[in-house]
Amino acid sequence: MFNIRYLVLPVVVAAATTVTAPASAAVEYVKVCDAFGAQYYYSPGTDTCINANTGVTKRDTENGVVTGKTALAQHVDDIDARIRRAFQNASIAAALASPDLVQGEHFGVRINWGNAGNADAIGLTGAAVLSEGSAYGGRLIGTLGIAVAGSAVGGNASLQFNW
């Protein structure tokens, strides 16, 4: 005898697979912000646009456009400025070499150039014998210098006693 359930079961399975689920709404993960040009997108849940390359933020207000930076972009700018200052200071140090005064010389001037990490510095240093033939038979030499790299300025001064 033929069992009816073997006939009904394939029909039920075929009907269940042809029924489609309701289409779910598309999720917009990145909403493009055309108001400020290419590479801007909306920060989720806000009306602030962020430039993906620079971290610059822009937002329309009733008083005009407010421009800022993301916290990460501000930290990167701070690190870049610190690195730039470090290179300037290293180039200043390289440009502050003092003249060498040997026996018989009493005064010397030296112009120096220093470079570190694309930061150039120019320096001017001088040395002079301040005292010679002291009670100990030595000489006292003084040096003074100044160097400039961009907006940074550095200097040095020294005293040297030779015998």
Secondary structure, 3 states (H helix, E strand, C coil): CCCCHHHHHHHHHHHHHHCCCCCCCCCCCCCECHHHCCCEEECCCCCCEEECCCCEEEEEECCEEEEEECHHHHHHHHHHHHHHHHHHHHHHHHCCCCCCCCCCCCEEEEEEEEEECCEEEEEEEEEEEEEECCCCCCEEEEEEEEEEECCEEEEEEEEEEEC
